[in-house]
Amino acid sequence: MFDSYTLPSGVTMKNRLLLAPMTNFLSEDDGQVSEKELQYYRRRSRGLGAVITACANVNAQGKGFDGEIGVDRDELIPGLKQLADVIHDEGAKAILQIYHGGRMCPPHLLPDETPVSASAVPPEREGAATPREMTSEEITRTIEDFKQATRRAIEAGFDGVEIHGANTYLLQQFFSPHSNRRTDRWGGDVWQRMTFPLELTDAVKQSVDEYAKTPFIVGYRLSPEEPHTPGITLDDTLKLVGELAEKDLDYLHVSLRAFYQTSIRDDDEIPVIQQIQNNIGGRLPVIGVGEIMTKKDAVHALETAPLLALGREFLIDPDWAVKIQDGKEELIATEMDMEAQEQVVIPEPMWTRIMSVPGWIPQKS
């Protein structure tokens, strides 16, 4: 767990633990990094190999949350540099997650109050807005926006970016047969639906080649399946993973609720993370995530994946990694102390938002 790990790009993390990206609602309305946000990340960066930030929108049309970090304008670079510096001060590598929310963006956050997506198909949730289908010009411009967001991350001093292709957002929308019904070059069968995420990945890598003066991390996060029909299957994802493994990426981050969960569509009993690991072998390091609460959980998980990301546990106990490294794992908290908001540094409105999700954070009774 605490052995150093060198990624394919040549960047070495001091250990194999990462903070998972979690939306925190703490940035200013204009996307500027806030002081509350700096405090939140400072409290959670000790003892980790790397911190992956909450998602940062690459353009105004892609803003998916109130209080979201922005990486869509050069004027935001100084604040982003403060964020990278805070993470570095605690000894961790800083990775900025870059994204576009697509059809999941709330209309009130968008310039014309109309979300966009691969096709004019609304998500399957009550009250969801029907998005406007993106033009080819908009698609090309969005790919350029990811490239420029990468440049800004480099200029701000981040060690890398994570391309957010998971959790129902724009890249996943292009890959999904549910949200992508296009008949041009950006849609079609499973191979054609990869066009947008793969060309976007190439553009991010090109930005690194053009602007980075030292090794720079590029990772990709994906959700392996969708529950609805039509929807992404694990077989679809294994095809995409095979293509991503040819892109000289640093890691593949598999977004799962539980580390060992099996397929939500098939009866296969082999965990999804194991199937992906088997598929790409040693070609692309895999980050596993989900319900890793104790040292024993982490040690076991590392038998399957070489890297681990933890989210909820670092909300409950920001000193999780430090306690294990110091041999004090018996002191780890696995339930949220509802009186400890200031101690764990979860400012409002994040505290109220995460505590309102039933069962997501184990709480002391």
Secondary structure, 3 states (H helix, E strand, C coil): CCCCEECCCCCEECCCEEECCCCCCCCCCCCCCCHHHHHHHHHHCCCCCEEEEEEEECCHHHCCCCCCEECCCHHHHHHHHHHHHHHHHCCCEEEEEEECCHHHCCHHHCCCCCCEECCCCCCCCCCCCCCEECCHHHHHHHHHHHHHHHHHHHHCCCCEEEEEECCCCHHHHHHCCCCCCCCCCCCCCCCHHHHHHHHHHHHHHHHHHHHCCCCCEEEEEECCCCCCCCCCCHHHHHHHHHHHCCCCCCEEEECCCCCCCCCCCCCCCCCHHHHHHHHHCCCCCEEEECCCCCHHHHHHHCCCCCEEEECHHHHHCCCHHHHHHCCCHHHCCCCECCCCHHHHCCCCCHHHHHHCCCCCCCECC
